[in-house]
Amino acid sequence: MRAAVLTEINKPLELLDLEQEGPKAGEARVKVKATGVCLSDWHVMNGDWPMPLPFVPGHEAAGIVEEVGAGVTNVKVGDHIIFSFRPNCGHCRYCSRGRSVLCNGHNETPRYLLHDGTARMKLNGEPVNQMARIGTFSEYVVCPSEQLVKVRNDLPWSWAAIIGCSVATGVGSVIRHAKVEAGSTVMVIGCGGVGLNVVQGAKLAGASTIIGVDLKDNKLDFAKHMGATHTINASQTNDLTSAIKDLTDGLGVDYAFDAIGSQQTALQVVDGIAPGGHAVFIGMPEVNETAPINAFQMVFQERQITGAYYGSVHPPTDLPILADMAMAGSLKLDELISRTYKFDEINEGFEQLMQGNVARGVIVMD
């Protein structure tokens, strides 16, 4: 079984032949059909999020169930599935309240190992760690079955893959988390895979003004195509806050989303909201990133700041809904996928991502 393995920080992934154990109780084995190239993987590859090596990245993917372990009831052999990069134990405090993205039912084991604290991938007999307990840059994945969500069989594989992260995170942050209201004004900083899905979500919610902000004109073109009513190239203005207010009757926006995850962009979305507005952090920053906030303005102007992880979705129910929306034409997914790659082109995929040349790249497996 081939997998793209990170063996050294800031080095290209290596395609290596790994051994793989079969699924234990509560687990399943999946043949990966497509997997997205995401900035979260890059955060591991460049050392922003330290993980023990060797390590198989990849968390945005879809495939076919090939084998199930004892006790698995949510999927069966032959099912088409989308991977969820969050577990869903179903019985912890958060799962019981419908907030499965915060599930802590398996916190006794690291998220790069399976629930029993062991790995299913091996290199020369030694454990290989898996991103989010899945590690989808691999021909096959053995993982907890609770991280597999059955979807309709006519859903294209590339669509299914990106629904599992960028679509769920972007659209979910708007619809599930912020609950953007019709007629409201929205801004998103960062018009990559997640930010473009914020644009889609805002359009679905009926926002009257949708402002895309980025440093690259090609990404702003993507945003316009996805439904942005206005765009701003932040490299061409000395005062982004004023530029936002110029488009919103001097007030700022009702909702602002940071799809980048840096101190600068965090402050920009907070500064860009109107009194009574809501700033949402959705881009994953470095582990120790902080941002100084004007607490007086938060109180005096009743501003809100929240974080949305994975769009606050409930994957078992929301991923099939997103799949249905895509098949009905409510979501533009072909337009999101700028390029597909073969498995052995995976490092080129990350080069294109970091150069800002694509909205989303997807690796289509043989």
KAHUFEN-V942091 format. One record per residue. RES is the residue in one letter. PHI is phi in radians with two decimals (none if undefined). PSI is psi in degrees with one decimal (NA if undefined). BURIAL is I if it has 9 or more other ideal C-beta (glycine too) atoms within 8 Angstrom, else O. Layout:
# KAHUFEN-V942091
{{RES	PHI	PSI	BURIAL} {RES	PHI	PSI	BURIAL}}
This chain:
# KAHUFEN-V942091
{{M	none	127.6	I} {R	-1.59	144.8	I} {A	-2.53	152.7	I} {A	-1.59	112.0	I} {V	-1.95	132.6	I} {L	-1.53	112.6	I} {T	-1.88	-14.9	O} {E	-2.68	136.0	O} {I	-1.08	141.6	O} {N	1.08	27.7	O} {K	-2.14	154.1	O} {P	-1.05	152.8	O} {L	-1.16	146.0	I} {E	-1.90	130.1	O} {L	-1.44	110.6	I} {L	-2.17	153.6	O} {D	-1.51	120.7	O} {L	-2.00	154.8	I} {E	-1.51	151.8	O} {Q	-2.45	128.2	I} {E	-1.38	155.4	O} {G	-1.31	171.2	O} {P	-1.24	138.8	I} {K	-1.58	-174.9	I} {A	-0.99	134.2	O} {G	1.40	7.1	I} {E	-2.10	167.4	I} {A	-2.53	157.1	I} {R	-1.93	130.9	I} {V	-2.19	135.9	I} {K	-1.50	117.3	I} {V	-1.31	130.6	I} {K	-1.84	-31.8	I} {A	-2.75	146.1	I} {T	-2.58	134.7	I} {G	-1.41	156.3	I} {V	-1.76	107.9	I} {C	-2.12	150.4	I} {L	-1.10	-27.9	I} {S	-1.08	-36.9	I} {D	-1.11	-40.5	I} {W	-1.11	-35.9	I} {H	-1.03	-33.7	I} {V	-1.32	-43.5	I} {M	-1.13	-31.0	I} {N	-1.73	3.8	O} {G	1.61	1.4	O} {D	-1.07	-38.8	O} {W	-2.02	93.8	O} {P	-1.07	131.0	O} {M	-2.36	149.0	I} {P	-1.24	135.7	O} {L	-1.74	157.1	I} {P	-1.22	155.9	I} {F	-2.58	134.6	I} {V	-1.81	109.8	I} {P	-1.28	-172.1	I} {G	1.80	126.5	I} {H	-2.60	-7.7	I} {E	-1.96	98.1	I} {A	-2.79	170.0	I} {A	-2.57	157.6	I} {G	-3.00	-167.0	I} {I	-2.04	132.1	I} {V	-1.22	126.1	I} {E	-1.90	-22.9	O} {E	-2.77	144.3	I} {V	-2.21	147.4	I} {G	-1.51	177.7	I} {A	-1.06	140.0	O} {G	1.45	-0.5	O} {V	-1.40	125.0	I} {T	-2.17	-16.4	O} {N	-1.41	-20.7	O} {V	-2.41	161.8	I} {K	-2.41	166.3	O} {V	-0.99	132.5	O} {G	1.68	-13.9	O} {D	-1.16	142.1	I} {H	-1.52	130.9	I} {I	-2.31	156.6	I} {I	-1.90	134.8	I} {F	-1.31	138.5	I} {S	-1.78	132.1	I} {F	-1.50	6.6	I} {R	-2.08	139.9	I} {P	-1.26	169.4	I} {N	-2.61	81.0	I} {C	-1.14	-28.3	I} {G	1.52	-6.0	I} {H	-2.35	-6.9	O} {C	-1.30	175.8	I} {R	-0.97	-41.9	O} {Y	-1.37	-42.3	I} {C	-1.06	-39.3	I} {S	-1.21	-16.4	O} {R	-1.80	10.4	O} {G	1.38	15.2	O} {R	-1.99	63.0	I} {S	-1.16	-19.4	I} {V	-1.17	-16.0	I} {L	-1.78	11.9	O} {C	-0.81	127.3	I} {N	-2.09	20.3	O} {G	-1.24	-12.2	I} {H	-2.22	25.1	I} {N	-1.20	-9.2	O} {E	-1.27	-14.1	O} {T	-2.11	146.0	I} {P	-1.07	153.8	O} {R	-1.33	-1.5	O} {Y	-1.74	0.6	I} {L	-2.09	161.4	I} {L	-1.33	175.4	I} {H	-1.07	-25.0	I} {D	-1.53	6.4	O} {G	1.44	12.3	O} {T	-2.11	168.0	O} {A	-1.84	151.0	I} {R	-1.73	-16.6	I} {M	-1.70	141.8	I} {K	-2.38	146.4	I} {L	-2.15	111.4	I} {N	0.95	38.5	O} {G	1.48	-5.8	O} {E	-1.76	144.8	O} {P	-1.07	142.6	O} {V	-2.08	126.1	I} {N	-1.41	152.2	I} {Q	-2.09	129.3	I} {M	-1.06	128.5	I} {A	0.97	29.9	I} {R	1.17	8.6	I} {I	-2.10	-55.9	I} {G	1.06	71.7	I} {T	-1.49	1.3	I} {F	-1.41	60.6	I} {S	-2.70	148.9	I} {E	-1.16	-33.5	I} {Y	-2.37	147.7	I} {V	-2.26	132.7	I} {V	-1.89	125.3	I} {C	-2.68	170.0	I} {P	-1.04	134.4	I} {S	-1.13	-23.2	I} {E	-1.14	-15.5	I} {Q	-1.65	14.5	I} {L	-2.04	128.1	I} {V	-2.07	117.3	I} {K	-1.20	136.3	I} {V	-2.33	171.9	I} {R	-1.09	146.9	I} {N	-1.32	-17.9	O} {D	-1.56	2.9	O} {L	-1.30	123.2	I} {P	-1.01	144.2	O} {W	-1.07	-41.1	I} {S	-1.14	-36.5	I} {W	-1.14	-46.4	I} {A	-1.00	-41.1	I} {A	-1.05	-50.8	I} {I	-1.31	-22.5	I} {I	-1.03	-33.0	I} {G	-1.18	-14.8	I} {C	-2.44	-72.9	I} {S	-1.11	-40.4	I} {V	-1.21	-48.8	I} {A	-1.06	-41.0	I} {T	-1.20	-47.0	I} {G	-1.24	-54.4	I} {V	-1.15	-42.1	I} {G	-1.08	-37.6	I} {S	-1.08	-33.7	I} {V	-1.39	-50.6	I} {I	-1.46	-49.5	I} {R	-1.45	-42.0	I} {H	-1.54	-66.0	I} {A	-1.32	-24.5	I} {K	0.95	54.4	O} {V	-1.00	134.6	I} {E	-1.67	150.9	O} {A	-1.02	139.6	O} {G	1.50	-2.4	O} {S	-1.48	171.1	I} {T	-1.91	138.9	I} {V	-2.36	141.8	I} {M	-2.24	144.0	I} {V	-2.30	130.4	I} {I	-1.74	120.6	I} {G	1.80	102.9	I} {C	-1.88	49.7	I} {G	-1.60	-155.5	I} {G	-0.98	-45.3	I} {V	-1.29	-47.1	I} {G	-1.05	-37.9	I} {L	-1.15	-29.5	I} {N	-1.36	-24.3	I} {V	-1.10	-43.8	I} {V	-1.02	-47.5	I} {Q	-1.03	-44.2	I} {G	-1.10	-41.1	I} {A	-1.13	-38.1	I} {K	-1.14	-43.0	I} {L	-1.06	-35.7	I} {A	-1.32	-11.4	I} {G	1.55	22.3	O} {A	-1.06	140.4	I} {S	-1.47	-30.9	O} {T	-2.26	126.6	I} {I	-2.26	114.1	I} {I	-1.91	121.0	I} {G	-1.72	133.9	I} {V	-2.16	130.7	I} {D	-2.77	175.6	I} {L	-1.73	-8.9	O} {K	-2.08	130.8	I} {D	-1.12	-34.7	O} {N	-1.13	-33.9	O} {K	-1.26	-32.5	I} {L	-1.19	-33.0	I} {D	-1.12	-41.5	O} {F	-0.99	-44.9	I} {A	-1.09	-42.4	I} {K	-1.05	-42.0	I} {H	-1.14	-30.3	O} {M	-1.48	-9.6	I} {G	2.26	3.8	I} {A	-1.15	136.2	I} {T	-1.51	-24.3	O} {H	-2.51	153.3	I} {T	-2.38	151.7	I} {I	-2.34	125.6	I} {N	-1.50	108.5	I} {A	-1.16	-17.9	I} {S	-1.35	-10.0	O} {Q	-1.93	14.8	O} {T	-2.38	141.4	I} {N	-1.54	-9.5	O} {D	-2.53	87.5	O} {L	-1.10	-38.3	I} {T	-1.04	-44.5	I} {S	-1.13	-37.9	O} {A	-1.11	-38.4	I} {I	-1.16	-44.3	I} {K	-1.14	-32.5	I} {D	-1.08	-25.7	O} {L	-1.65	-2.5	O} {T	-2.35	41.2	I} {D	0.98	32.5	O} {G	1.37	6.1	O} {L	-1.69	-38.4	O} {G	1.77	174.9	I} {V	-1.60	160.1	I} {D	-1.29	-35.7	I} {Y	-2.38	132.6	I} {A	-2.28	132.4	I} {F	-2.06	127.8	I} {D	-1.69	104.5	I} {A	-1.71	12.0	I} {I	-1.77	-60.9	O} {G	1.67	59.2	I} {S	-2.43	165.9	I} {Q	-1.05	-44.1	I} {Q	-1.08	-47.5	O} {T	-1.25	-31.4	I} {A	-1.06	-45.9	I} {L	-1.16	-35.5	I} {Q	-1.17	-38.5	I} {V	-1.25	-33.7	I} {V	-1.17	-43.4	I} {D	-1.20	-22.3	I} {G	-1.52	-6.8	I} {I	-1.56	150.8	I} {A	-1.35	165.2	I} {P	-0.93	133.4	O} {G	1.42	3.4	O} {G	-1.43	173.2	I} {H	-2.29	116.4	I} {A	-1.75	130.8	I} {V	-2.14	123.5	I} {F	-1.60	118.5	I} {I	-2.18	-23.0	I} {G	-1.31	135.2	I} {M	-1.40	118.8	O} {P	-1.49	-179.5	I} {E	-1.10	158.8	O} {V	-1.00	-39.8	O} {N	-1.85	19.7	O} {E	-1.17	137.0	I} {T	-2.28	164.9	O} {A	-2.58	123.9	O} {P	-1.33	127.2	O} {I	-1.99	142.2	O} {N	-1.32	98.2	O} {A	-1.13	-33.0	O} {F	-1.05	-47.0	O} {Q	-1.12	-32.5	O} {M	-1.07	-41.9	I} {V	-1.38	-51.7	O} {F	-1.10	-34.0	O} {Q	-1.88	11.9	O} {E	0.85	47.1	O} {R	-1.48	152.7	I} {Q	-2.07	142.7	O} {I	-2.24	126.0	I} {T	-2.38	161.0	I} {G	-1.93	140.6	O} {A	-2.13	115.0	I} {Y	-1.71	126.8	O} {Y	0.99	31.1	I} {G	1.19	12.1	I} {S	0.99	26.0	I} {V	-1.39	162.9	I} {H	-1.88	96.9	I} {P	-0.90	-43.7	I} {P	-1.02	-30.2	I} {T	-1.80	-34.3	O} {D	-1.42	-33.3	I} {L	-1.12	-42.6	I} {P	-1.10	-33.8	I} {I	-1.12	-44.6	O} {L	-1.10	-36.8	I} {A	-1.08	-44.1	I} {D	-1.12	-40.1	I} {M	-1.10	-40.9	I} {A	-1.11	-44.9	I} {M	-1.20	-25.8	I} {A	-1.43	-7.1	O} {G	1.56	6.9	O} {S	-1.33	-23.1	O} {L	-2.04	136.7	I} {K	-1.61	102.4	O} {L	-1.83	-35.9	I} {D	-1.03	-38.8	O} {E	-1.18	-25.2	I} {L	-1.30	-30.5	I} {I	-1.56	98.8	I} {S	-1.28	-30.5	O} {R	-2.77	146.0	I} {T	-1.96	154.4	O} {Y	-2.29	153.9	I} {K	-1.36	163.0	O} {F	-1.03	-39.3	I} {D	-1.35	1.9	O} {E	-1.80	15.6	I} {I	-1.05	-39.3	I} {N	-1.20	-32.6	O} {E	-1.11	-36.1	O} {G	-1.03	-41.1	I} {F	-1.27	-33.1	I} {E	-1.07	-45.1	O} {Q	-1.14	-38.5	I} {L	-1.06	-48.9	I} {M	-1.28	-21.2	O} {Q	-1.47	-5.1	O} {G	1.29	24.9	I} {N	-1.54	-11.6	O} {V	-2.25	152.6	I} {A	-1.34	-51.6	I} {R	-2.65	137.0	I} {G	-1.91	144.6	I} {V	-2.30	132.8	I} {I	-1.56	121.3	I} {V	-1.79	118.1	I} {M	-1.37	153.9	I} {D	-1.18	NA	O}}
